[in-house]
Amino acid sequence: MVDRPEMQRRIFPTPQPIMRPSAPGAPAKAQGTPQKFDALLQAELAQIRFSKHATERLQSRQINLQPQDLLRLSQAVDQAASKGARDSLIMMNQAAFIVNVPNRTVVTAVDGGSLKQNVFTNIDSAVILD
């Protein structure tokens, strides 16, 4: 029997991860990564988003939101979510916002002048802030 090199099976060792020592007193990367990711994920989920329609309404109706307004809006969405709301009317600063609570997305916005004689449909809750 003739040994043919092309018929020989080559076996390679399985690569092992390289373990590098960390500085004394420093936490291991593997332990910190999930916590950082979780914190970033929670921060992203806490953000309020605006649909294209809502952004257009904010501009056309000259509704200006400051960072503290966004924080209050986010807290109102948290309150609505804790009660199981899906689509909520949030009234704040003489303006109304319709928010899809699970997606944390403002669907539309109405200024104070347009609030009178307006009917809001397809909502299951309201949060009124002063």
Buried (B, 14 or more C-beta within 10 A) or exposed (E): EEEEEEEEEEEEEEEEEEEEEEEEEEEEEEEEEEEEEEEEEEEEEEEBEBBEEBEEBBEEBEBEBEEEBBEBBBBBBEBBBEEEBBBBBBBBBEBBBBBBBEEBBBBBBBBEEEEEEEEBEEBEBBBEEE
